[in-house]
Amino acid sequence: MVGELLPKFTDGLVGSLLCPFCKSSEETINHIFIKCKWSLRLWSTCLSWWEILACLPEKLNEWMDCWQVLCQAAKSIRVWMVAFHAIYWSIWDIRNEVVFKQGVTVIDRAVEMVIWRVVCVGGMGMLRSLVVHL
């Protein structure tokens, strides 16, 4: 359990151990990326682009395995792989903004970050794949 806690060192002091998004649960890797209500909302929004409803597993590594299975069934495996990484990268970036820069958690901004990252990594062809579903 201790290995799953995410450190928050600001000016040499450890900040709160609570999730910066929901502020009600201890922040662990699994919580911040898949169990937190805020993160679940982001995942659900992005999955809705492909008209997918998913019940996320308890652990991030299990979700990665599930996502790989979904990728194999998808028409565009590359879009799916890039989208997965863009989603958790965006969660991590917003988490760091909140923890270290007193940022705010705005789901629309997170969605924009995901789309931007998919386009930057995958090119305009990936944007067309997303636009069909937006």
N, CA, C and O atoms as a MOPAC input file, in Angstrom:
PM7 MOZYME 1SCF
protein

 N      0.82200 1    -1.19100 1     0.00000 1
 C      0.00000 1     0.00000 1     0.00000 1
 C      0.86300 1     1.25000 1     0.00000 1
 O      0.57300 1     2.19600 1    -0.73300 1
 N      1.91300 1     1.27600 1     0.80200 1
 C      2.75800 1     2.46800 1     0.87600 1
 C      3.38300 1     2.75900 1    -0.47500 1
 O      3.52100 1     3.92500 1    -0.84600 1
 N      3.76700 1     1.72600 1    -1.22500 1
 C      4.36600 1     1.92200 1    -2.53500 1
 C      3.41300 1     2.52600 1    -3.54200 1
 O      3.84800 1     3.07800 1    -4.55300 1
 N      2.11700 1     2.43100 1    -3.28100 1
 C      1.12700 1     2.99200 1    -4.19200 1
 C      0.83600 1     4.45700 1    -3.92400 1
 O      0.27900 1     5.13700 1    -4.78500 1
 N      1.19900 1     4.96000 1    -2.75200 1
 C      0.93600 1     6.36400 1    -2.43300 1
 C      1.77600 1     7.25800 1    -3.32600 1
 O      2.93800 1     6.95700 1    -3.60100 1
 N      1.20000 1     8.33500 1    -3.76800 1
 C      1.90800 1     9.26400 1    -4.63300 1
 C      2.45800 1    10.41900 1    -3.80900 1
 O      1.71000 1    11.08400 1    -3.09200 1
 N      3.75700 1    10.65900 1    -3.90600 1
 C      4.34700 1    11.73600 1    -3.10800 1
 C      3.95400 1    13.10400 1    -3.63600 1
 O      3.73300 1    13.29000 1    -4.83300 1
 N      3.87200 1    14.05800 1    -2.71200 1
 C      3.54000 1    15.43700 1    -3.07100 1
 C      4.46500 1    16.36600 1    -2.30500 1
 O      4.06500 1    16.95600 1    -1.30100 1
 N      5.67200 1    16.49700 1    -2.76200 1
 C      6.62900 1    17.34500 1    -2.06800 1
 C      6.54600 1    18.76500 1    -2.60900 1
 O      6.80800 1    19.01300 1    -3.78600 1
 N      6.18600 1    19.67500 1    -1.74700 1
 C      6.16200 1    21.08800 1    -2.11400 1
 C      6.99200 1    21.83800 1    -1.08900 1
 O      6.67900 1    21.83300 1     0.10100 1
 N      8.03600 1    22.47300 1    -1.54900 1
 C      8.93900 1    23.20800 1    -0.66000 1
 C      9.46400 1    22.32600 1     0.47300 1
 O      9.61000 1    22.77900 1     1.60800 1
 N      9.74500 1    21.06000 1     0.14800 1
 C     10.31700 1    20.16400 1     1.13900 1
 C      9.31800 1    19.55900 1     2.09600 1
 O      9.70200 1    18.75000 1     2.94100 1
 N      8.05100 1    19.91900 1     1.99900 1
 C      7.02700 1    19.38500 1     2.88900 1
 C      6.09000 1    18.47400 1     2.11300 1
 O      5.76600 1    18.74100 1     0.95600 1
 N      5.66400 1    17.41400 1     2.74500 1
 C      4.70500 1    16.52700 1     2.10700 1
 C      3.32000 1    17.13200 1     2.26300 1
 O      2.90400 1    17.48900 1     3.36500 1
 N      2.61000 1    17.24300 1     1.14400 1
 C      1.26000 1    17.78900 1     1.17800 1
 C      0.25900 1    16.75000 1     1.64100 1
 O      0.63500 1    15.72100 1     2.20300 1
 N     -0.98100 1    17.01300 1     1.41200 1
 C     -2.06500 1    16.11800 1     1.80200 1
 C     -1.92800 1    14.76500 1     1.11600 1
 O     -1.45300 1    14.67800 1    -0.01600 1
 N     -2.34200 1    13.72400 1     1.80300 1
 C     -2.35100 1    12.39000 1     1.21600 1
 C     -3.67400 1    12.09000 1     0.51500 1
 O     -3.87000 1    10.99700 1    -0.01500 1
 N     -4.58100 1    13.06800 1     0.51700 1
 C     -5.87300 1    12.88000 1    -0.14400 1
 C     -5.76900 1    13.18100 1    -1.63500 1
 O     -4.93000 1    13.96800 1    -2.07200 1
 N     -6.62500 1    12.54700 1    -2.38600 1
 C     -6.69600 1    12.75900 1    -3.82800 1
 C     -6.95500 1    14.24200 1    -4.10800 1
 O     -7.86600 1    14.82200 1    -3.51700 1
 N     -6.17700 1    14.86700 1    -4.99400 1
 C     -6.38900 1    16.28600 1    -5.28000 1
 C     -7.67100 1    16.55000 1    -6.07200 1
 O     -8.12400 1    17.69200 1    -6.14600 1
 N     -8.25900 1    15.51200 1    -6.66200 1
 C     -9.48600 1    15.68700 1    -7.43300 1
 C    -10.72400 1    15.60900 1    -6.55200 1
 O    -11.53000 1    16.53900 1    -6.52400 1
 N    -10.87600 1    14.50400 1    -5.83300 1
 C    -12.09800 1    14.31300 1    -5.03600 1
 C    -11.91700 1    14.72500 1    -3.57400 1
 O    -12.89400 1    14.98600 1    -2.87200 1
 N    -10.67600 1    14.78100 1    -3.12300 1
 C    -10.33400 1    15.17600 1    -1.75200 1
 C    -11.04700 1    14.33700 1    -0.68400 1
 O    -11.23500 1    14.78900 1     0.44500 1
 N    -11.44200 1    13.11500 1    -1.05100 1
 C    -12.13900 1    12.28000 1    -0.07400 1
 C    -11.50800 1    10.91000 1     0.12000 1
 O    -11.84700 1    10.21100 1     1.07500 1
 N    -10.60800 1    10.51400 1    -0.75200 1
 C     -9.94500 1     9.21800 1    -0.64000 1
 C     -8.43900 1     9.41300 1    -0.66100 1
 O     -7.92700 1    10.40000 1    -1.19000 1
 N     -7.74800 1     8.45500 1    -0.07500 1
 C     -6.29200 1     8.49700 1    -0.09900 1
 C     -5.82700 1     8.37100 1    -1.54800 1
 O     -6.34900 1     7.55700 1    -2.31000 1
 N     -4.85100 1     9.17700 1    -1.91400 1
 C     -4.37300 1     9.17100 1    -3.29200 1
 C     -3.39400 1     8.02500 1    -3.50900 1
 O     -2.28700 1     8.02300 1    -2.97200 1
 N     -3.81500 1     7.06600 1    -4.29300 1
 C     -2.95100 1     5.97100 1    -4.72100 1
 C     -2.93100 1     5.98200 1    -6.24100 1
 O     -3.72200 1     6.68000 1    -6.87600 1
 N     -2.04400 1     5.22100 1    -6.80900 1
 C     -1.97500 1     5.13200 1    -8.26900 1
 C     -3.31500 1     4.66600 1    -8.83200 1
 O     -3.83400 1     5.24800 1    -9.78500 1
 N     -3.86600 1     3.62100 1    -8.23900 1
 C     -5.13900 1     3.09000 1    -8.74000 1
 C     -6.27700 1     4.08400 1    -8.54500 1
 O     -7.15200 1     4.20400 1    -9.40200 1
 N     -6.27000 1     4.78300 1    -7.43900 1
 C     -7.35100 1     5.75100 1    -7.20500 1
 C     -7.27900 1     6.90400 1    -8.20200 1
 O     -8.27200 1     7.22300 1    -8.85600 1
 N     -6.12800 1     7.52000 1    -8.31900 1
 C     -6.01100 1     8.72800 1    -9.14300 1
 C     -6.32500 1     8.44800 1   -10.61600 1
 O     -6.90200 1     9.29300 1   -11.30100 1
 N     -5.94500 1     7.26300 1   -11.10100 1
 C     -6.12200 1     6.98600 1   -12.52600 1
 C     -7.44000 1     6.31200 1   -12.88700 1
 O     -7.92100 1     6.49100 1   -14.00600 1
 N     -8.04300 1     5.54000 1   -11.97800 1
 C     -9.26600 1     4.84900 1   -12.39600 1
 C    -10.40100 1     4.84500 1   -11.37700 1
 O    -11.55600 1     4.69500 1   -11.77500 1
 N    -10.13400 1     5.00000 1   -10.10700 1
 C    -11.20900 1     4.88900 1    -9.12200 1
 C    -11.82500 1     6.22900 1    -8.72200 1
 O    -12.97800 1     6.27200 1    -8.29300 1
 N    -11.08400 1     7.30600 1    -8.85200 1
 C    -11.59300 1     8.63100 1    -8.50400 1
 C    -12.76300 1     9.00000 1    -9.43000 1
 O    -12.72200 1     8.72400 1   -10.62900 1
 N    -13.78800 1     9.61400 1    -8.87100 1
 C    -14.95900 1     9.99600 1    -9.66600 1
 C    -14.58100 1    10.92700 1   -10.81300 1
 O    -15.13500 1    10.83000 1   -11.90800 1
 N    -13.64100 1    11.82400 1   -10.55900 1
 C    -13.22000 1    12.76800 1   -11.59200 1
 C    -12.56000 1    12.02600 1   -12.75300 1
 O    -12.87900 1    12.28000 1   -13.91500 1
 N    -11.64400 1    11.11400 1   -12.44300 1
 C    -10.96500 1    10.33400 1   -13.48500 1
 C    -11.94900 1     9.43900 1   -14.22700 1
 O    -11.87100 1     9.29300 1   -15.44600 1
 N    -12.87600 1     8.83900 1   -13.47900 1
 C    -13.90100 1     8.00100 1   -14.11700 1
 C    -14.72200 1     8.80800 1   -15.11600 1
 O    -15.08600 1     8.31200 1   -16.18200 1
 N    -15.00400 1    10.03800 1   -14.76500 1
 C    -15.77100 1    10.90000 1   -15.68000 1
 C    -14.98700 1    11.16300 1   -16.96600 1
 O    -15.55800 1    11.16100 1   -18.05600 1
 N    -13.68800 1    11.38800 1   -16.83600 1
 C    -12.85800 1    11.60400 1   -18.02100 1
 C    -12.81900 1    10.34200 1   -18.88500 1
 O    -13.01500 1    10.41100 1   -20.09900 1
 N    -12.56600 1     9.18600 1   -18.25600 1
 C    -12.55500 1     7.92400 1   -19.01100 1
 C    -13.89400 1     7.71900 1   -19.71400 1
 O    -13.93000 1     7.37400 1   -20.89500 1
 N    -14.98600 1     7.92900 1   -18.99700 1
 C    -16.32500 1     7.72100 1   -19.56900 1
 C    -16.57900 1     8.64800 1   -20.74800 1
 O    -17.13900 1     8.23300 1   -21.76300 1
 N    -16.16700 1     9.89800 1   -20.61300 1
 C    -16.33700 1    10.85900 1   -21.70700 1
 C    -15.58000 1    10.39900 1   -22.94300 1
 O    -16.12200 1    10.39400 1   -24.04800 1
 N    -14.33400 1    10.01400 1   -22.75000 1
 C    -13.51300 1     9.58600 1   -23.88700 1
 C    -14.03500 1     8.28300 1   -24.49300 1
 O    -14.05700 1     8.14000 1   -25.71600 1
 N    -14.44900 1     7.34600 1   -23.66700 1
 C    -14.99900 1     6.09000 1   -24.18800 1
 C    -16.30900 1     6.31300 1   -24.93500 1
 O    -16.64000 1     5.56400 1   -25.85400 1
 N    -17.04600 1     7.33500 1   -24.54400 1
 C    -18.32000 1     7.61400 1   -25.22100 1
 C    -18.10500 1     8.01600 1   -26.68100 1
 O    -19.02900 1     7.91200 1   -27.48800 1
 N    -16.90600 1     8.47100 1   -27.02900 1
 C    -16.61700 1     8.80600 1   -28.42200 1
 C    -16.81300 1     7.59100 1   -29.31400 1
 O    -17.17700 1     7.71700 1   -30.48300 1
 N    -16.56700 1     6.40900 1   -28.75000 1
 C    -16.72600 1     5.16500 1   -29.49500 1
 C    -17.97700 1     4.40800 1   -29.06200 1
 O    -18.14200 1     3.22700 1   -29.36800 1
 N    -18.85300 1     5.10700 1   -28.34500 1
 C    -20.10300 1     4.52300 1   -27.85400 1
 C    -19.85000 1     3.28100 1   -27.00700 1
 O    -20.52500 1     2.26200 1   -27.15100 1
 N    -18.86000 1     3.39100 1   -26.12000 1
 C    -18.50100 1     2.28600 1   -25.23200 1
 C    -18.80300 1     2.68100 1   -23.79600 1
 O    -18.42900 1     3.76200 1   -23.34100 1
 N    -19.47300 1     1.80500 1   -23.10600 1
 C    -19.68000 1     1.93800 1   -21.66500 1
 C    -18.79400 1     0.89000 1   -21.01500 1
 O    -18.82300 1    -0.27600 1   -21.40700 1
 N    -18.01800 1     1.28700 1   -20.04000 1
 C    -17.10400 1     0.33200 1   -19.41100 1
 C    -17.17100 1     0.44300 1   -17.90200 1
 O    -17.36600 1     1.52000 1   -17.33900 1
 N    -17.00700 1    -0.67900 1   -17.28000 1
 C    -16.86000 1    -0.73600 1   -15.82900 1
 C    -15.37700 1    -0.97200 1   -15.58500 1
 O    -14.86400 1    -2.05800 1   -15.85400 1
 N    -14.69600 1     0.03500 1   -15.08300 1
 C    -13.25700 1    -0.07500 1   -14.93500 1
 C    -12.88900 1    -1.01000 1   -13.78900 1
 O    -13.55200 1    -1.02700 1   -12.75200 1
 N    -11.82600 1    -1.78700 1   -13.98600 1
 C    -11.36200 1    -2.67100 1   -12.91600 1
 C    -10.76800 1    -1.87100 1   -11.76100 1
 O    -10.66800 1    -0.64600 1   -11.82900 1
 N    -10.38400 1    -2.56100 1   -10.72300 1
 C     -9.86100 1    -1.92100 1    -9.51800 1
 C     -8.42200 1    -1.42400 1    -9.66200 1
 O     -8.01400 1    -0.49800 1    -8.96000 1
 N     -7.65500 1    -2.03000 1   -10.56200 1
 C     -6.22900 1    -1.70400 1   -10.65500 1
 C     -5.87000 1    -1.22300 1   -12.05400 1
 O     -6.42300 1    -1.68500 1   -13.05200 1
 N     -4.93400 1    -0.28900 1   -12.10000 1
 C     -4.51900 1     0.30100 1   -13.36800 1
 C     -3.96200 1    -0.75100 1   -14.32100 1
 O     -4.26700 1    -0.72100 1   -15.51300 1
 N     -3.15200 1    -1.68200 1   -13.81800 1
 C     -2.57800 1    -2.68600 1   -14.72100 1
 C     -3.66600 1    -3.58500 1   -15.31900 1
 O     -3.51900 1    -4.05200 1   -16.44900 1
 N     -4.75000 1    -3.83500 1   -14.58300 1
 C     -5.86900 1    -4.60700 1   -15.13200 1
 C     -6.57600 1    -3.80800 1   -16.22800 1
 O     -6.99800 1    -4.37300 1   -17.23800 1
 N     -6.70400 1    -2.50200 1   -16.02900 1
 C     -7.32700 1    -1.64100 1   -17.03000 1
 C     -6.47100 1    -1.60000 1   -18.28600 1
 O     -7.00500 1    -1.58400 1   -19.39500 1
 N     -5.14800 1    -1.58200 1   -18.12900 1
 C     -4.25800 1    -1.61700 1   -19.29300 1
 C     -4.47200 1    -2.90100 1   -20.09000 1
 O     -4.51200 1    -2.87400 1   -21.32000 1
 N     -4.60800 1    -4.02600 1   -19.38500 1
 C     -4.86000 1    -5.30100 1   -20.06300 1
 C     -6.19900 1    -5.27300 1   -20.79900 1
 O     -6.28700 1    -5.71800 1   -21.94400 1
 N     -7.23600 1    -4.75400 1   -20.14900 1
 C     -8.55800 1    -4.65000 1   -20.78500 1
 C     -8.49300 1    -3.76000 1   -22.01600 1
 O     -9.08400 1    -4.07200 1   -23.05000 1
 N     -7.77100 1    -2.65000 1   -21.90100 1
 C     -7.67500 1    -1.70900 1   -23.01400 1
 C     -7.00800 1    -2.37800 1   -24.21500 1
 O     -7.40400 1    -2.14900 1   -25.35800 1
 N     -5.99900 1    -3.20100 1   -23.95300 1
 C     -5.32800 1    -3.90300 1   -25.05500 1
 C     -6.30600 1    -4.81900 1   -25.78500 1
 O     -6.26600 1    -4.92400 1   -27.01100 1
 N     -7.18500 1    -5.48100 1   -25.03000 1
 C     -8.20500 1    -6.33400 1   -25.64900 1
 C     -9.15200 1    -5.47700 1   -26.49100 1
 O     -9.50000 1    -5.85200 1   -27.61000 1
 N     -9.56900 1    -4.32900 1   -25.95500 1
 C    -10.43000 1    -3.42200 1   -26.71800 1
 C     -9.73000 1    -2.94700 1   -27.98800 1
 O    -10.35900 1    -2.80100 1   -29.03700 1
 N     -8.42400 1    -2.70700 1   -27.88400 1
 C     -7.65400 1    -2.24800 1   -29.04600 1
 C     -7.68300 1    -3.27600 1   -30.16500 1
 O     -7.80200 1    -2.92300 1   -31.33800 1
 N     -7.57600 1    -4.54200 1   -29.80400 1
 C     -7.57000 1    -5.59300 1   -30.81600 1
 C     -8.89800 1    -5.63900 1   -31.56800 1
 O     -8.93600 1    -5.99000 1   -32.74700 1
 N     -9.97900 1    -5.28400 1   -30.88900 1
 C    -11.30100 1    -5.29400 1   -31.51700 1
 C    -11.59500 1    -3.99500 1   -32.26600 1
 O    -12.52800 1    -3.93600 1   -33.06800 1
 N    -10.81300 1    -2.97200 1   -32.00900 1
 C    -11.06400 1    -1.65700 1   -32.60900 1
 C    -10.62900 1    -1.63000 1   -34.07100 1
 O     -9.76600 1    -2.39700 1   -34.49700 1
 N    -11.24700 1    -0.73300 1   -34.82100 1
 C    -10.88800 1    -0.57300 1   -36.22700 1
 C     -9.52000 1     0.08200 1   -36.36500 1
 O     -8.77400 1    -0.20800 1   -37.30000 1
 N     -9.20300 1     0.95300 1   -35.44200 1
 C     -7.92500 1     1.66500 1   -35.49400 1
 C     -7.17200 1     1.45800 1   -34.18100 1
 O     -7.34700 1     2.20600 1   -33.21900 1
 N     -6.34300 1     0.43800 1   -34.16900 1
 C     -5.58800 1     0.10100 1   -32.95900 1
 C     -4.71900 1     1.27800 1   -32.53100 1
 O     -4.60700 1     1.56900 1   -31.34000 1
 N     -4.11000 1     1.94700 1   -33.48900 1
 C     -3.20000 1     3.04700 1   -33.15600 1
 C     -3.93200 1     4.17700 1   -32.42700 1
 O     -3.42000 1     4.72200 1   -31.44900 1
 N     -5.11500 1     4.52400 1   -32.89800 1
 C     -5.89200 1     5.57900 1   -32.23700 1
 C     -6.17900 1     5.18000 1   -30.79900 1
 O     -6.04800 1     5.99500 1   -29.88600 1
 N     -6.56800 1     3.93700 1   -30.59800 1
 C     -6.89800 1     3.46700 1   -29.25300 1
 C     -5.69300 1     3.51000 1   -28.32900 1
 O     -5.80500 1     3.93900 1   -27.18100 1
 N     -4.54200 1     3.06800 1   -28.82000 1
 C     -3.34800 1     3.06800 1   -27.96600 1
 C     -2.93700 1     4.49800 1   -27.62200 1
 O     -2.60800 1     4.79400 1   -26.47400 1
 N     -2.95800 1     5.36800 1   -28.60600 1
 C     -2.59900 1     6.76400 1   -28.35100 1
 C     -3.60800 1     7.39600 1   -27.39700 1
 O     -3.22100 1     8.13400 1   -26.49100 1
 N     -4.88500 1     7.11900 1   -27.58700 1
 C     -5.91700 1     7.69200 1   -26.71300 1
 C     -5.71300 1     7.26300 1   -25.27000 1
 O     -5.82800 1     8.08300 1   -24.36000 1
 N     -5.41200 1     5.99300 1   -25.04800 1
 C     -5.19100 1     5.50500 1   -23.68400 1
 C     -4.07800 1     6.29300 1   -23.00000 1
 O     -4.24000 1     6.77900 1   -21.88100 1
 N     -2.96100 1     6.41000 1   -23.68300 1
 C     -1.82600 1     7.13000 1   -23.09900 1
 C     -2.12900 1     8.61400 1   -22.93900 1
 O     -1.70200 1     9.23200 1   -21.96400 1
 N     -2.85500 1     9.18500 1   -23.87500 1
 C     -3.22800 1    10.60000 1   -23.77300 1
 C     -4.13200 1    10.84500 1   -22.56900 1
 O     -4.02700 1    11.88200 1   -21.91500 1
 N     -5.01500 1     9.89800 1   -22.27400 1
 C     -5.92300 1    10.05800 1   -21.13600 1
 C     -5.15400 1    10.02200 1   -19.83200 1
 O     -5.30700 1    10.91800 1   -19.00200 1
 N     -4.32000 1     8.99300 1   -19.63300 1
 C     -3.64200 1     8.96300 1   -18.33500 1
 C     -2.56600 1    10.03300 1   -18.22600 1
 O     -2.26800 1    10.48300 1   -17.12000 1
 N     -1.97300 1    10.45300 1   -19.33900 1
 C     -1.01200 1    11.55700 1   -19.31100 1
 C     -1.73100 1    12.84100 1   -18.88800 1
 O     -1.19400 1    13.62100 1   -18.10100 1
 N     -2.92400 1    13.06100 1   -19.39900 1
 C     -3.69700 1    14.25600 1   -19.04100 1
 C     -4.10800 1    14.24100 1   -17.57200 1
 O     -4.05600 1    15.27000 1   -16.89800 1
 N     -4.51600 1    13.07300 1   -17.08000 1
 C     -4.84400 1    12.95400 1   -15.65200 1
 C     -3.62600 1    13.33200 1   -14.81800 1
 O     -3.74400 1    14.08700 1   -13.85200 1
 N     -2.46700 1    12.81600 1   -15.18200 1
 C     -1.24200 1    13.08400 1   -14.42400 1
 C     -0.87600 1    14.56800 1   -14.47400 1
 O     -0.51800 1    15.15300 1   -13.45200 1
 N     -0.96500 1    15.17400 1   -15.64800 1
 C     -0.63400 1    16.60000 1   -15.76700 1
 C     -1.55900 1    17.47100 1   -14.91900 1
 O     -1.09500 1    18.37300 1   -14.22100 1
 N     -2.84500 1    17.20700 1   -14.97500 1
 C     -3.78300 1    18.01400 1   -14.19300 1
 C     -3.57100 1    17.76900 1   -12.70900 1
 O     -3.65500 1    18.70000 1   -11.90800 1
 N     -3.29900 1    16.53300 1   -12.33700 1
 C     -2.98500 1    16.22100 1   -10.93100 1
 C     -1.81000 1    17.06800 1   -10.45800 1
 O     -1.86100 1    17.65300 1    -9.37700 1
 N     -0.75200 1    17.13500 1   -11.26300 1
 C      0.42900 1    17.90800 1   -10.87700 1
 C      0.14200 1    19.40400 1   -10.81600 1
 O      0.67800 1    20.10000 1    -9.95400 1
 N     -0.69100 1    19.90200 1   -11.71400 1
 C     -1.07300 1    21.31800 1   -11.64800 1
 C     -1.80700 1    21.62500 1   -10.34800 1
 O     -1.56200 1    22.65200 1    -9.71400 1
 N     -2.69900 1    20.73600 1    -9.96200 1
 C     -3.46400 1    20.94100 1    -8.72800 1
 C     -2.54500 1    20.86200 1    -7.51300 1
 O     -2.63000 1    21.70100 1    -6.61600 1
 N     -1.67200 1    19.86400 1    -7.47900 1
 C     -0.80300 1    19.64200 1    -6.31900 1
 C      0.26600 1    20.71500 1    -6.19800 1
 O      0.49900 1    21.23200 1    -5.10500 1
 N      0.92000 1    21.05700 1    -7.29800 1
 C      2.08600 1    21.93000 1    -7.22500 1
 C      1.82600 1    23.38900 1    -7.59200 1
 O      2.62000 1    24.26300 1    -7.24400 1
 N      0.72800 1    23.66100 1    -8.29000 1
 C      0.46500 1    25.03400 1    -8.74000 1
 C     -0.91900 1    25.52900 1    -8.34400 1
 O     -1.38700 1    26.54400 1    -8.86100 1
 N     -1.57000 1    24.82900 1    -7.44100 1
 C     -2.91900 1    25.18900 1    -6.99400 1
 C     -3.88000 1    25.34900 1    -8.17200 1
 O     -4.72100 1    26.24800 1    -8.18300 1
 N     -3.74200 1    24.46800 1    -9.15700 1
 C     -4.63500 1    24.49700 1   -10.31700 1
 C     -6.02100 1    23.98500 1    -9.95900 1
 O     -6.28900 1    23.62200 1    -8.81400 1
 N     -6.88700 1    23.96200 1   -10.94600 1
 C     -8.25600 1    23.48700 1   -10.74100 1
 C     -8.51200 1    22.28600 1   -11.65300 1
 O     -7.83800 1    22.09900 1   -12.66600 1
 N     -9.49000 1    21.48700 1   -11.27100 1
 C     -9.81700 1    20.29900 1   -12.05100 1
 C    -11.05800 1    20.56800 1   -12.88800 1
 O    -12.18100 1    20.54600 1   -12.38400 1
 N    -10.84100 1    20.81700 1   -14.15300 1
 C    -11.93800 1    21.08600 1   -15.07800 1
 C    -11.95700 1    19.96200 1   -16.10900 1
 O    -10.99800 1    19.78400 1   -16.86100 1
 N    -13.04300 1    19.21100 1   -16.13900 1
 C    -13.11200 1    18.03900 1   -17.01100 1
 C    -13.01700 1    18.42300 1   -18.48100 1
 O    -12.39900 1    17.70000 1   -19.26200 1
 N    -13.61800 1    19.55000 1   -18.87700 1
 C    -13.55100 1    19.97500 1   -20.27800 1
 C    -12.11400 1    20.24300 1   -20.70300 1
 O    -11.72500 1    19.93500 1   -21.82900 1
 N    -11.34200 1    20.80700 1   -19.81300 1
 C     -9.92800 1    21.06000 1   -20.11600 1
 C     -9.18100 1    19.74200 1   -20.28700 1
 O     -8.32700 1    19.61600 1   -21.16500 1
 N     -9.50100 1    18.76700 1   -19.45300 1
 C     -8.86300 1    17.45500 1   -19.56300 1
 C     -9.20400 1    16.80100 1   -20.90000 1
 O     -8.33900 1    16.19900 1   -21.53600 1
 N    -10.45300 1    16.91500 1   -21.32500 1
 C    -10.87000 1    16.35400 1   -22.61300 1
 C    -10.10600 1    17.03600 1   -23.74700 1
 O     -9.64000 1    16.36700 1   -24.66900 1
 N     -9.97500 1    18.35200 1   -23.68600 1
 C     -9.20900 1    19.08200 1   -24.70200 1
 C     -7.75600 1    18.62500 1   -24.72100 1
 O     -7.16000 1    18.49000 1   -25.79000 1
 N     -7.18400 1    18.38500 1   -23.54200 1
 C     -5.80500 1    17.90300 1   -23.46800 1
 C     -5.67400 1    16.54300 1   -24.13900 1
 O     -4.70700 1    16.29500 1   -24.85900 1
 N     -6.63600 1    15.66800 1   -23.90900 1
 C     -6.60500 1    14.33700 1   -24.52400 1
 C     -6.65200 1    14.46700 1   -26.04300 1
 O     -5.84200 1    13.86000 1   -26.74300 1
 N     -7.58900 1    15.25000 1   -26.55300 1
 C     -7.71300 1    15.42400 1   -28.00600 1
 C     -6.42700 1    16.01000 1   -28.57700 1
 O     -5.92300 1    15.52900 1   -29.59200 1
 N     -5.89800 1    17.03400 1   -27.93700 1
 C     -4.67300 1    17.66800 1   -28.40400 1
 C     -3.52400 1    16.66400 1   -28.44700 1
 O     -2.75700 1    16.64300 1   -29.41000 1
 N     -3.40100 1    15.84500 1   -27.43000 1
 C     -2.31000 1    14.86100 1   -27.38700 1
 C     -2.48800 1    13.78200 1   -28.45000 1
 O     -1.51200 1    13.34500 1   -29.05800 1
 N     -3.70400 1    13.35800 1   -28.67300 1
 C     -3.95200 1    12.36300 1   -29.72000 1
 C     -3.52500 1    12.92800 1   -31.06900 1
 O     -2.88400 1    12.23300 1   -31.85700 1
 N     -3.87300 1    14.17500 1   -31.33800 1
 C     -3.51200 1    14.80900 1   -32.60900 1
 C     -2.00100 1    15.00700 1   -32.71100 1
 O     -1.41100 1    14.71700 1   -33.75200 1
 N     -1.37000 1    15.49600 1   -31.64600 1
 C      0.07400 1    15.75000 1   -31.67700 1
 C      0.87000 1    14.47100 1   -31.89500 1
 O      1.84700 1    14.46400 1   -32.64400 1
 N      0.46100 1    13.40800 1   -31.25400 1
 C      1.19100 1    12.14900 1   -31.37200 1
 C      0.82000 1    11.41500 1   -32.65800 1
 O      1.68300 1    10.86300 1   -33.34100 1
 N     -0.45800 1    11.41600 1   -32.97700 1
 C     -0.92000 1    10.60000 1   -34.09600 1
 C     -1.16000 1    11.32500 1   -35.39500 1
 O     -1.34600 1    10.68400 1   -36.42900 1
 N     -1.16100 1    12.64000 1   -35.37500 1
 C     -1.38700 1    13.39800 1   -36.59200 1
 C     -2.86000 1    13.66300 1   -36.86100 1
 O     -3.73400 1    13.22400 1   -36.11300 1
 N     -3.11300 1    14.37600 1   -37.92200 1
 C     -4.47400 1    14.79200 1   -38.26300 1
 C     -5.37800 1    13.60700 1   -38.60000 1
 O     -6.59500 1    13.69200 1   -38.43700 1
 N     -4.79900 1    12.51500 1   -39.06500 1
 C     -5.60900 1    11.33000 1   -39.36300 1
 C     -6.32000 1    10.83000 1   -38.12000 1
 O     -7.45800 1    10.36500 1   -38.18600 1
 N     -5.65000 1    10.92800 1   -36.99800 1
 C     -6.27600 1    10.50500 1   -35.74700 1
 C     -7.37100 1    11.47200 1   -35.34300 1
 O     -8.37700 1    11.06400 1   -34.76200 1
 N     -7.18800 1    12.74400 1   -35.64300 1
 C     -8.23800 1    13.71800 1   -35.33700 1
 C     -9.50800 1    13.35900 1   -36.10400 1
 O    -10.60700 1    13.41800 1   -35.55100 1
 N     -9.35900 1    12.98900 1   -37.37200 1
 C    -10.52900 1    12.59800 1   -38.15900 1
 C    -11.21600 1    11.38400 1   -37.53800 1
 O    -12.44400 1    11.29400 1   -37.54600 1
 N    -10.43400 1    10.45400 1   -37.00400 1
 C    -11.01800 1     9.27800 1   -36.34400 1
 C    -11.81800 1     9.68100 1   -35.12000 1
 O    -12.86100 1     9.09200 1   -34.83700 1
 N    -11.33700 1    10.68300 1   -34.39000 1
 C    -12.05300 1    11.14300 1   -33.20400 1
 C    -13.27700 1    11.96700 1   -33.57600 1
 O    -14.33400 1    11.82200 1   -32.96200 1
 N    -13.14000 1    12.83600 1   -34.58300 1
 C    -14.22300 1    13.74700 1   -34.95500 1
 C    -15.46900 1    12.96800 1   -35.35000 1
 O    -16.58700 1    13.41500 1   -35.09300 1
 N    -15.28900 1    11.82600 1   -35.96100 1
 C    -16.42600 1    10.99600 1   -36.34900 1
 C    -17.27600 1    10.67100 1   -35.13300 1
 O    -18.49500 1    10.52900 1   -35.23900 1
 N    -16.63300 1    10.55300 1   -33.97900 1
 C    -17.33100 1    10.12800 1   -32.77100 1
 C    -17.67000 1    11.26600 1   -31.81900 1
 O    -18.38900 1    11.04900 1   -30.84400 1
 N    -17.17800 1    12.46000 1   -32.06900 1
 C    -17.44800 1    13.57000 1   -31.14900 1
 C    -18.78400 1    14.21500 1   -31.43900 1
 O    -19.17100 1    15.16600 1   -30.75900 1

